[in-house]
Amino acid sequence: MDIIKVKANSRTAAVAGAIAGVMREHKHAEVQAIGAGAVNQAVKALVLAKGYLEEDGIPIMCSPEFVDVDIDGKIRTAIKIVVDPR
């Protein structure tokens, strides 16, 4: 399963749909964002996905954590949000 990577210009509804789809299929999702704008979009998408999944009877919980990511040989700190059924 791939990590859902969010950018500052990612469409919130598209990310929410991806989160909901992965949760329905795998019962686990990981969302990764680097930077304030990307984290903002990721959190908004999680709120939307929570609503989509609650309609299907799948309550979720989210656990944020820091992760180091190698981008073009440079280590960057990202926020990873782990999504699991509650």
Order of alpha helices (4+ residues) and beta strands (2+ residues): beta-alpha-beta-alpha-beta-beta
